[in-house]
Amino acid sequence: HSTDDLASSLQGLWLPLITPFRDGELDETSLRRLVRHYAAGPVDGFILAATSGEGMSLRTDELERLVTVTRSELSASGRHLPILLGLSGASTAKLLDALDETAAWPIDGYLIASPYYIRPSQRGLVQHFTALADHASWPIVLYNIPYRTGVSLTNETLLQLAWHPNVVGMKDCGADRAQSIDLLGRRPPGFRVLTGEDALYHEALADGADGAILLSAHLETEAFASVQTLRKEGDRNGALASWK
């Protein structure tokens, strides 16, 4: 599957969709309504089953249903939006199995966080993500969120992984502006960087990020999108005013 297709669409405002439940089960009616609502607005892509989407607590059959219903509703809406599936885990072998289990699902890529709790070395992180990228049927977006996983991907590690043909970008939740600016200045062509820090959205765009994956964009979706639209149009003052 083409990494170029995902890389070209990995920009703008992405929504890490919440997963609705009712009586302990996936609420398909509410899911369809959510997808319809946000697909009609200025959202450029969906992340399903990421940390904000209850992915770590869903069974494989529930994950598959989540993806299938979302794709079905997007098709019915007439708008093709890319879907990333959130995968997490501390075991490389288990994640390789998960990549096999999800290879035929109607997704466009994966968002994969660093292994949590075990705090691997940078060398271990390179080996882990390289093994996944070598194996995955869909392109991978790295997820650096050290305050959740206990380990940070350094820029040297990120740059090494960024050259892998099946790694197309990253969600940056490092909350370290200097590190982000350094990465943006040194990344290879086509490697996308989207901020996942809602409060740092405007400054990330000002520093050169390609977009954002923002949980807060479930609310005030239009306002979040307008910040980026105004910046693209060259109206930096307007973007700042819209942000404030």
Beta strands, then each sheet from edge to edge (+ up, - down):
strand 1: 12-16
strand 2: 21-22
strand 3: 25-26
strand 4: 45-48
strand 5: 83-87
strand 6: 109-113
strand 7: 140-144
strand 8: 167-172
strand 9: 192-195
strand 10: 211-213
sheet 1: 1+ 4+ 5+ 6+ 7+ 8+ 9+ 10+ 1+
sheet 2: 2+ 3-
end
